[in-house]
Amino acid sequence: MFSIHSSTRNFKGLSVTKLLVARFLAAPLLAALLLAPRVIKVRWLSARLIMAGLICTSTLWSNSADCLAQAKVLELGQHRELFVDSYLIDKMDRVQRQLHEPRDEGNVFKFDKPWEGVHCGYCTMLQDGSKMRVYYRGMPLGTLDGTNGEVTCVAESEDGIHWTRPELNLFEVGGSKANNVVWANDAPYSHNFSPFIDTRPDCPREQRYKALSGLDTTGLVAFASPDGLHWTKMRTAAVVPKKAPFKFSWMFDSQNVAFWSASEKKYVCYFRIWNGVRRIARCESQDFLNWSEPVLMEYETDGRPSPIEELYTNQTSPYFRAPQLYVAIAARFVPGRQAISDEEAAALQVAKGYHKDLSDAILMTTRGGNVYDRSFMSCFIRPGIGARNWVSRTNYPALGILQTSPTEMSIYANQDNAQPTAHLHRYSLRLDGFASVHAGYDGGTLLTKLFTFDESERSNQLAAATTTPLHLRLNFSTSAVGSIRVEVQNQHGQAIPGLAASDCVELIGNEVDRTVRWKSGSDLRQLLKAADSSLADSLRVGDRTAIRLRFVMQDADLYALQIAGASDQ
């Protein structure tokens, strides 16, 4: 039903096809120039230059395989790749990427202690072994931003659904230490205290937890902790000062998020600035104490600049199943847009003035650098049913995503802001399920870019190590009549014998980790080695094996792929 796609690779802007045409057109043109130099007033030097160009063109054509070898090839290794952006996608025919709406799982934690209150916020979700934690700001009604009325709290869970407050006895609040407060009485650092677990390989154990906090008046101060409960300042002075090479009025007055990037091998920090609109900036560091000048983040949709929207928080963090991909579930703020009446707000006991704006959650991604991918401009998490969900500064997503079952992950958000019912709300998605490549009933195809996957080729590991099987594993779903078949192609778009779509065992079902099989087996490393020798050169890019995948899909969704060892599910 579907034909095999072929594609012509480019060399410095010239395709192999164009080089061939140029070669045959250049020869008669050169002959004409040499035979009639007086007529067209071309000197011998010009002819020599044209001859040199012809020789160069001929050389390029004769070494077209080298041209292809120098084309951009992705290095996937054994990383899992999601289809939340177009990083892996070359062509789509009658399929499209589709954003998926998280499922509302309800209220999981009420902010109802005297030291918490209606303005609790800036939540951070962390998983440390089997224990899950949420850090959040306690801010009772009437407390001013950046004052000692704010405290930093923690709650814990074994499943991400049922949460309890540990009684820590660390800080006295309201005349008692019987509370879950981990930082207090040190304004303004409890306003937006945002911790993370440092995954840097040589991180000292006493600094395994780190955090940044501060406001425009202080800059960002660094904190460290061995256990996430007992915190100290790493330095009294700010490590990220109020300074930038771009124009701004103020910065840091939101959740300032940092983490160790395994892919970039450095710490990165994303924070909010104000330059007439709420924007996001980024800076980086090798040691968490000395940071680069910030750069302003830009936004792109399909390779073009996206509309600038007010983003109150950015919540950028490495996706836990594919840490090379940073997922940002940001709070989109719409100031001055009112959805409920003054009377409705009064009935809900909304704090004065907190029903004059709106907000929801949007999804962005980035892989480093100063650009967010906004493939999906539409809302990711819509405000819920009922007036209480349509007040100012509610629906703010928490930082971090937790796995709450073998097939499910959970996203959290602050809801019912400025109301007595303020709480933490849970939403769920399938693992990797932010977005998918979707094929309807009539079917279609997806073609990936050329990529390498066998890391042992690059690292020159022992021959014994290269016998380890490598399988293509998919997170996918189909309907009862739907299916997915996978074809492995060389760099010229030709199907590898035995690995064509017609050789693939049809995938039907709904699984987060299914191994793809062909009639001759599933170990890609061995199947490619056994391929027809006439295609061997077409699989090599330099000293690496490079392939592309063609997915033939009908009434199906493809969420993620990975080429790795045996399934861990």
KOLTI-394180 format. One record per residue (C-alpha): x, y, z; residue in three letters; residue number from 1. Coordinates in steps of 0.05 Angstrom, whole numbers. Layout:
BEGIN
ATOM       xx       yy       zz   resn   resi
ATOM        X        Y        Z    ala    NUM
...
REM end
This chain:
BEGIN
ATOM       xx       yy       zz   resn   resi
ATOM        0        0        0    met      1
ATOM       58       47       14    phe      2
ATOM      120       56      -29    ser      3
ATOM      191       61       -2    ile      4
ATOM      214      133        4    his      5
ATOM      281      151      -24    ser      6
ATOM      319      214       -9    ser      7
ATOM      379      250      -39    thr      8
ATOM      430      272       13    arg      9
ATOM      463      340        5    asn     10
ATOM      537      360        5    phe     11
ATOM      547      433       24    lys     12
ATOM      481      452       -8    gly     13
ATOM      491      410      -72    leu     14
ATOM      456      344      -80    ser     15
ATOM      489      287     -115    val     16
ATOM      438      293     -171    thr     17
ATOM      456      366     -181    lys     18
ATOM      530      349     -183    leu     19
ATOM      517      298     -238    leu     20
ATOM      477      349     -279    val     21
ATOM      531      402     -269    ala     22
ATOM      585      354     -293    arg     23
ATOM      550      340     -359    phe     24
ATOM      530      412     -371    leu     25
ATOM      598      440     -354    ala     26
ATOM      635      399     -408    ala     27
ATOM      600      428     -471    pro     28
ATOM      600      497     -439    leu     29
ATOM      675      494     -429    leu     30
ATOM      686      470     -501    ala     31
ATOM      645      528     -527    ala     32
ATOM      685      578     -486    leu     33
ATOM      752      551     -510    leu     34
ATOM      731      548     -584    leu     35
ATOM      702      618     -586    ala     36
ATOM      740      661     -537    pro     37
ATOM      737      724     -581    arg     38
ATOM      662      721     -590    val     39
ATOM      646      718     -517    ile     40
ATOM      708      755     -494    lys     41
ATOM      733      703     -445    val     42
ATOM      807      702     -430    arg     43
ATOM      848      640     -422    trp     44
ATOM      850      652     -347    leu     45
ATOM      774      647     -344    ser     46
ATOM      776      582     -382    ala     47
ATOM      828      555     -334    arg     48
ATOM      783      573     -275    leu     49
ATOM      724      538     -308    ile     50
ATOM      768      477     -321    met     51
ATOM      788      476     -248    ala     52
ATOM      715      480     -229    gly     53
ATOM      699      422     -276    leu     54
ATOM      754      380     -246    ile     55
ATOM      729      396     -176    cys     56
ATOM      658      378     -195    thr     57
ATOM      681      313     -227    ser     58
ATOM      721      297     -164    thr     59
ATOM      661      310     -120    leu     60
ATOM      618      265     -164    trp     61
ATOM      668      209     -164    ser     62
ATOM      671      213      -88    asn     63
ATOM      596      219      -77    ser     64
ATOM      600      167      -22    ala     65
ATOM      648      213       14    asp     66
ATOM      600      270        4    cys     67
ATOM      546      230       36    leu     68
ATOM      593      210       92    ala     69
ATOM      602      283      109    gln     70
ATOM      527      296      111    ala     71
ATOM      497      310      179    lys     72
ATOM      483      245      215    val     73
ATOM      450      242      283    leu     74
ATOM      484      202      338    glu     75
ATOM      428      167      376    leu     76
ATOM      470      116      411    gly     77
ATOM      423       80      459    gln     78
ATOM      385      142      480    his     79
ATOM      310      140      480    arg     80
ATOM      281      191      432    glu     81
ATOM      211      221      437    leu     82
ATOM      170      252      382    phe     83
ATOM      155      314      422    val     84
ATOM      199      353      373    asp     85
ATOM      223      343      302    ser     86
ATOM      294      324      320    tyr     87
ATOM      290      254      291    leu     88
ATOM      240      267      236    ile     89
ATOM      259      275      162    asp     90
ATOM      192      266      126    lys     91
ATOM      120      253      144    met     92
ATOM       68      230       93    asp     93
ATOM       -5      229      117    arg     94
ATOM       17      228      190    val     95
ATOM       26      285      238    gln     96
ATOM       54      300      307    arg     97
ATOM       -1      305      359    gln     98
ATOM        0      336      429    leu     99
ATOM      -34      294      483    his    100
ATOM      -74      323      540    glu    101
ATOM      -57      297      609    pro    102
ATOM     -113      262      648    arg    103
ATOM     -140      298      709    asp    104
ATOM     -127      255      771    glu    105
ATOM     -152      305      822    gly    106
ATOM     -129      337      887    asn    107
ATOM      -72      300      921    val    108
ATOM      -48      348      975    phe    109
ATOM      -83      406     1010    lys    110
ATOM      -44      467     1033    phe    111
ATOM      -83      474     1097    asp    112
ATOM      -32      482     1153    lys    113
ATOM      -26      550     1187    pro    114
ATOM       44      561     1158    trp    115
ATOM       22      543     1087    glu    116
ATOM      -40      580     1064    gly    117
ATOM      -74      605     1002    val    118
ATOM      -11      627      965    his    119
ATOM       30      563      970    cys    120
ATOM       68      554      905    gly    121
ATOM      131      543      865    tyr    122
ATOM      128      468      876    cys    123
ATOM      186      422      858    thr    124
ATOM      176      347      851    met    125
ATOM      237      301      863    leu    126
ATOM      247      226      865    gln    127
ATOM      304      200      909    asp    128
ATOM      305      125      905    gly    129
ATOM      237       99      928    ser    130
ATOM      219      164      962    lys    131
ATOM      184      221      927    met    132
ATOM      185      293      952    arg    133
ATOM      151      358      938    val    134
ATOM      182      423      960    tyr    135
ATOM      138      484      962    tyr    136
ATOM      130      554      990    arg    137
ATOM       86      565     1050    gly    138
ATOM       54      633     1047    met    139
ATOM       -7      648     1090    pro    140
ATOM      -58      700     1070    leu    141
ATOM      -32      771     1082    gly    142
ATOM       41      752     1075    thr    143
ATOM       83      798     1030    leu    144
ATOM      130      770      978    asp    145
ATOM      202      763     1002    gly    146
ATOM      188      769     1076    thr    147
ATOM      198      722     1135    asn    148
ATOM      125      702     1132    gly    149
ATOM      146      655     1076    glu    150
ATOM      175      586     1092    val    151
ATOM      202      528     1051    thr    152
ATOM      164      462     1064    cys    153
ATOM      171      390     1042    val    154
ATOM      121      332     1038    ala    155
ATOM      137      259     1021    glu    156
ATOM      104      201      985    ser    157
ATOM      118      129      966    glu    158
ATOM       72      129      905    asp    159
ATOM       64      202      883    gly    160
ATOM      -10      199      901    ile    161
ATOM      -13      198      977    his    162
ATOM       29      252     1010    trp    163
ATOM       47      265     1083    thr    164
ATOM       85      319     1121    arg    165
ATOM      146      295     1159    pro    166
ATOM      153      327     1228    glu    167
ATOM      224      353     1223    leu    168
ATOM      232      398     1284    asn    169
ATOM      282      442     1247    leu    170
ATOM      252      512     1247    phe    171
ATOM      205      546     1295    glu    172
ATOM      144      574     1259    val    173
ATOM       85      603     1297    gly    174
ATOM      116      583     1364    gly    175
ATOM      128      510     1347    ser    176
ATOM      179      465     1312    lys    177
ATOM      128      411     1299    ala    178
ATOM      125      423     1224    asn    179
ATOM      154      404     1156    asn    180
ATOM      194      467     1145    val    181
ATOM      265      460     1117    val    182
ATOM      283      534     1111    trp    183
ATOM      254      596     1146    ala    184
ATOM      269      663     1178    asn    185
ATOM      317      683     1122    asp    186
ATOM      280      726     1073    ala    187
ATOM      275      727     1015    pro    188
ATOM      301      656     1002    tyr    189
ATOM      238      619     1019    ser    190
ATOM      200      657      965    his    191
ATOM      224      613      909    asn    192
ATOM      271      559      937    phe    193
ATOM      279      509      881    ser    194
ATOM      321      446      895    pro    195
ATOM      347      390      851    phe    196
ATOM      386      325      860    ile    197
ATOM      456      334      831    asp    198
ATOM      472      277      784    thr    199
ATOM      543      300      768    arg    200
ATOM      586      238      774    pro    201
ATOM      637      269      821    asp    202
ATOM      588      309      863    cys    203
ATOM      607      307      938    pro    204
ATOM      556      270      980    arg    205
ATOM      547      330     1026    glu    206
ATOM      524      370      965    gln    207
ATOM      480      317      932    arg    208
ATOM      421      364      937    tyr    209
ATOM      429      434      911    lys    210
ATOM      384      495      903    ala    211
ATOM      382      566      878    leu    212
ATOM      339      620      909    ser    213
ATOM      334      695      912    gly    214
ATOM      300      756      884    leu    215
ATOM      319      817      843    asp    216
ATOM      346      850      905    thr    217
ATOM      394      794      924    thr    218
ATOM      411      755      862    gly    219
ATOM      410      679      864    leu    220
ATOM      444      646      923    val    221
ATOM      469      574      922    ala    222
ATOM      448      523      974    phe    223
ATOM      470      451      986    ala    224
ATOM      446      392     1028    ser    225
ATOM      467      319     1038    pro    226
ATOM      395      295     1048    asp    227
ATOM      347      348     1022    gly    228
ATOM      327      367     1093    leu    229
ATOM      387      401     1125    his    230
ATOM      409      459     1082    trp    231
ATOM      467      509     1083    thr    232
ATOM      488      566     1038    lys    233
ATOM      548      549      994    met    234
ATOM      566      622      991    arg    235
ATOM      535      683     1024    thr    236
ATOM      540      726      962    ala    237
ATOM      498      714      901    ala    238
ATOM      527      665      850    val    239
ATOM      481      692      795    val    240
ATOM      480      768      802    pro    241
ATOM      428      816      774    lys    242
ATOM      466      828      709    lys    243
ATOM      454      813      636    ala    244
ATOM      478      836      567    pro    245
ATOM      406      850      545    phe    246
ATOM      357      902      570    lys    247
ATOM      312      883      628    phe    248
ATOM      275      917      685    ser    249
ATOM      280      860      736    trp    250
ATOM      294      786      742    met    251
ATOM      290      725      789    phe    252
ATOM      219      740      816    asp    253
ATOM      194      670      797    ser    254
ATOM      219      598      803    gln    255
ATOM      292      596      782    asn    256
ATOM      308      525      761    val    257
ATOM      376      492      755    ala    258
ATOM      403      422      742    phe    259
ATOM      465      384      721    trp    260
ATOM      462      369      647    ser    261
ATOM      492      301      630    ala    262
ATOM      489      317      556    ser    263
ATOM      521      386      561    glu    264
ATOM      566      366      620    lys    265
ATOM      552      430      658    lys    266
ATOM      501      461      704    tyr    267
ATOM      447      502      671    val    268
ATOM      397      550      701    cys    269
ATOM      333      578      671    tyr    270
ATOM      301      639      703    phe    271
ATOM      251      693      688    arg    272
ATOM      265      764      669    ile    273
ATOM      220      823      654    trp    274
ATOM      233      868      594    asn    275
ATOM      161      891      582    gly    276
ATOM      139      819      578    val    277
ATOM      156      758      621    arg    278
ATOM      213      721      586    arg    279
ATOM      262      665      603    ile    280
ATOM      338      671      606    ala    281
ATOM      392      618      613    arg    282
ATOM      461      615      643    cys    283
ATOM      511      558      655    glu    284
ATOM      566      537      701    ser    285
ATOM      619      483      711    gln    286
ATOM      620      486      787    asp    287
ATOM      552      516      808    phe    288
ATOM      587      577      838    leu    289
ATOM      613      614      777    asn    290
ATOM      561      626      724    trp    291
ATOM      563      654      653    ser    292
ATOM      527      717      630    glu    293
ATOM      455      699      616    pro    294
ATOM      426      694      546    val    295
ATOM      354      707      528    leu    296
ATOM      316      646      506    met    297
ATOM      281      648      439    glu    298
ATOM      221      607      416    tyr    299
ATOM      211      570      350    glu    300
ATOM      153      534      317    thr    301
ATOM      170      493      255    asp    302
ATOM      236      530      249    gly    303
ATOM      205      599      251    arg    304
ATOM      200      648      309    pro    305
ATOM      140      634      354    ser    306
ATOM       94      689      380    pro    307
ATOM      121      718      446    ile    308
ATOM       75      701      504    glu    309
ATOM       79      717      578    glu    310
ATOM      112      656      613    leu    311
ATOM      108      663      688    tyr    312
ATOM      147      599      705    thr    313
ATOM      187      556      657    asn    314
ATOM      196      490      696    gln    315
ATOM      252      465      650    thr    316
ATOM      283      398      671    ser    317
ATOM      315      337      637    pro    318
ATOM      262      285      621    tyr    319
ATOM      279      227      666    phe    320
ATOM      275      173      611    arg    321
ATOM      313      215      559    ala    322
ATOM      356      266      597    pro    323
ATOM      385      295      533    gln    324
ATOM      316      325      522    leu    325
ATOM      295      382      569    tyr    326
ATOM      220      387      579    val    327
ATOM      190      454      600    ala    328
ATOM      118      453      625    ile    329
ATOM      111      528      632    ala    330
ATOM       57      572      662    ala    331
ATOM       27      617      609    arg    332
ATOM        2      681      641    phe    333
ATOM      -52      726      611    val    334
ATOM      -53      790      651    pro    335
ATOM     -116      831      654    gly    336
ATOM     -161      777      624    arg    337
ATOM     -220      762      670    gln    338
ATOM     -264      701      665    ala    339
ATOM     -306      704      729    ile    340
ATOM     -346      761      759    ser    341
ATOM     -331      798      824    asp    342
ATOM     -391      763      855    glu    343
ATOM     -365      693      835    glu    344
ATOM     -297      711      864    ala    345
ATOM     -328      734      929    ala    346
ATOM     -368      669      935    ala    347
ATOM     -304      629      927    leu    348
ATOM     -268      673      979    gln    349
ATOM     -214      690      928    val    350
ATOM     -162      737      957    ala    351
ATOM     -173      809      937    lys    352
ATOM     -152      824      865    gly    353
ATOM     -135      752      848    tyr    354
ATOM     -189      741      795    his    355
ATOM     -166      792      744    lys    356
ATOM     -117      748      705    asp    357
ATOM     -115      678      674    leu    358
ATOM      -64      624      665    ser    359
ATOM      -55      554      637    asp    360
ATOM        3      507      621    ala    361
ATOM       40      500      555    ile    362
ATOM       93      449      532    leu    363
ATOM      162      467      505    met    364
ATOM      227      429      496    thr    365
ATOM      299      446      486    thr    366
ATOM      364      407      476    arg    367
ATOM      410      461      502    gly    368
ATOM      427      528      473    gly    369
ATOM      381      588      474    asn    370
ATOM      321      563      435    val    371
ATOM      258      530      460    tyr    372
ATOM      219      487      411    asp    373
ATOM      146      506      412    arg    374
ATOM      120      454      364    ser    375
ATOM       52      460      398    phe    376
ATOM       26      530      410    met    377
ATOM      -40      504      438    ser    378
ATOM      -52      491      512    cys    379
ATOM      -22      429      545    phe    380
ATOM      -63      431      610    ile    381
ATOM     -128      471      607    arg    382
ATOM     -159      501      668    pro    383
ATOM     -212      454      697    gly    384
ATOM     -287      460      700    ile    385
ATOM     -313      511      750    gly    386
ATOM     -300      583      768    ala    387
ATOM     -246      566      820    arg    388
ATOM     -199      545      763    asn    389
ATOM     -204      613      728    trp    390
ATOM     -170      659      778    val    391
ATOM     -102      693      776    ser    392
ATOM      -38      652      783    arg    393
ATOM      -72      585      789    thr    394
ATOM      -57      524      745    asn    395
ATOM       18      536      754    tyr    396
ATOM       55      471      737    pro    397
ATOM      104      442      788    ala    398
ATOM      176      430      768    leu    399
ATOM      192      357      754    gly    400
ATOM      156      295      730    ile    401
ATOM      148      231      771    leu    402
ATOM      138      159      748    gln    403
ATOM       77      134      786    thr    404
ATOM       68       65      755    ser    405
ATOM      105       20      706    pro    406
ATOM       68       53      649    thr    407
ATOM       49      121      677    glu    408
ATOM       81      187      695    met    409
ATOM       50      244      735    ser    410
ATOM       52      319      726    ile    411
ATOM       30      365      782    tyr    412
ATOM        3      436      786    ala    413
ATOM      -17      487      839    asn    414
ATOM      -92      498      836    gln    415
ATOM     -145      540      871    asp    416
ATOM      -93      594      883    asn    417
ATOM     -114      650      931    ala    418
ATOM     -172      607      956    gln    419
ATOM     -183      567     1020    pro    420
ATOM     -183      504      977    thr    421
ATOM     -112      515      951    ala    422
ATOM      -79      448      935    his    423
ATOM      -31      407      893    leu    424
ATOM      -66      374      834    his    425
ATOM      -42      311      796    arg    426
ATOM      -47      296      722    tyr    427
ATOM      -24      232      688    ser    428
ATOM        3      211      620    leu    429
ATOM       31      146      593    arg    430
ATOM      107      144      596    leu    431
ATOM      137      187      541    asp    432
ATOM       66      207      523    gly    433
ATOM       72      283      515    phe    434
ATOM       62      276      440    ala    435
ATOM       63      224      385    ser    436
ATOM       67      215      311    val    437
ATOM       -5      197      294    his    438
ATOM      -32      160      234    ala    439
ATOM     -107      158      220    gly    440
ATOM     -149      103      191    tyr    441
ATOM     -123      115      120    asp    442
ATOM      -51      106      143    gly    443
ATOM       14      140      127    gly    444
ATOM       90      137      135    thr    445
ATOM      144      169      177    leu    446
ATOM      217      171      154    leu    447
ATOM      272      187      204    thr    448
ATOM      336      224      191    lys    449
ATOM      400      184      182    leu    450
ATOM      430      163      248    phe    451
ATOM      482      119      282    thr    452
ATOM      465       75      341    phe    453
ATOM      522       27      355    asp    454
ATOM      565       62      407    glu    455
ATOM      616        5      408    ser    456
ATOM      639       26      338    glu    457
ATOM      658       95      365    arg    458
ATOM      690       72      430    ser    459
ATOM      729       14      398    asn    460
ATOM      705      -33      452    gln    461
ATOM      729     -105      453    leu    462
ATOM      701     -151      400    ala    463
ATOM      664     -191      452    ala    464
ATOM      624     -130      472    ala    465
ATOM      599     -120      401    thr    466
ATOM      562     -186      403    thr    467
ATOM      511     -158      452    thr    468
ATOM      444     -156      417    pro    469
ATOM      414      -88      401    leu    470
ATOM      339      -84      390    his    471
ATOM      293      -30      364    leu    472
ATOM      242      -18      420    arg    473
ATOM      179       24      411    leu    474
ATOM      128       58      455    asn    475
ATOM       65       56      413    phe    476
ATOM       -9       42      410    ser    477
ATOM      -56       20      355    thr    478
ATOM     -130        8      348    ser    479
ATOM     -158      -62      336    ala    480
ATOM     -151      -51      261    val    481
ATOM      -87      -10      265    gly    482
ATOM      -15      -30      258    ser    483
ATOM       58       -8      252    ile    484
ATOM      112      -39      209    arg    485
ATOM      184      -16      208    val    486
ATOM      233      -15      151    glu    487
ATOM      308       -5      158    val    488
ATOM      340       35      102    gln    489
ATOM      410       55       82    asn    490
ATOM      431      126       69    gln    491
ATOM      404      124       -2    his    492
ATOM      334      106       21    gly    493
ATOM      340       33       -1    gln    494
ATOM      309      -21       43    ala    495
ATOM      360      -69       73    ile    496
ATOM      346     -140       48    pro    497
ATOM      308     -177      102    gly    498
ATOM      291     -112      138    leu    499
ATOM      238      -83       91    ala    500
ATOM      169      -65      116    ala    501
ATOM      142     -128       85    ser    502
ATOM      192     -169      127    asp    503
ATOM      170     -136      192    cys    504
ATOM      125     -174      240    val    505
ATOM       65     -129      246    glu    506
ATOM       60      -90      312    leu    507
ATOM      -10      -89      341    ile    508
ATOM      -28      -68      412    gly    509
ATOM      -13      -15      464    asn    510
ATOM       54      -21      499    glu    511
ATOM      108       25      527    val    512
ATOM      165      -22      508    asp    513
ATOM      156      -72      450    arg    514
ATOM      215     -101      411    thr    515
ATOM      208      -97      336    val    516
ATOM      219     -163      299    arg    517
ATOM      230     -182      227    trp    518
ATOM      223     -251      197    lys    519
ATOM      298     -262      207    ser    520
ATOM      301     -237      279    gly    521
ATOM      305     -174      321    ser    522
ATOM      379     -162      335    asp    523
ATOM      394     -102      290    leu    524
ATOM      469     -108      299    arg    525
ATOM      471     -179      273    gln    526
ATOM      417     -169      220    leu    527
ATOM      456     -111      190    leu    528
ATOM      521     -150      190    lys    529
ATOM      486     -206      152    ala    530
ATOM      458     -158      100    ala    531
ATOM      476     -166       26    asp    532
ATOM      549     -146       17    ser    533
ATOM      529     -103      -42    ser    534
ATOM      497      -55        6    leu    535
ATOM      553      -56       58    ala    536
ATOM      584       10       35    asp    537
ATOM      517       45       36    ser    538
ATOM      510       30      110    leu    539
ATOM      577       62      128    arg    540
ATOM      587      135      145    val    541
ATOM      661      140      160    gly    542
ATOM      673       82      207    asp    543
ATOM      602       80      234    arg    544
ATOM      539       42      213    thr    545
ATOM      484       92      196    ala    546
ATOM      412       76      181    ile    547
ATOM      344      109      176    arg    548
ATOM      277       80      194    leu    549
ATOM      213       82      156    arg    550
ATOM      149       70      196    phe    551
ATOM       87       46      158    val    552
ATOM       29       63      204    met    553
ATOM      -46       56      204    gln    554
ATOM      -92       81      260    asp    555
ATOM      -33       84      307    ala    556
ATOM       10      129      351    asp    557
ATOM       85      126      359    leu    558
ATOM      110      159      422    tyr    559
ATOM      184      140      427    ala    560
ATOM      237       94      402    leu    561
ATOM      303       66      429    gln    562
ATOM      356       20      402    ile    563
ATOM      383      -16      462    ala    564
ATOM      392      -84      495    gly    565
ATOM      337     -128      522    ala    566
ATOM      274      -95      547    ser    567
ATOM      275      -73      620    asp    568
ATOM      199      -75      626    gln    569
REM end
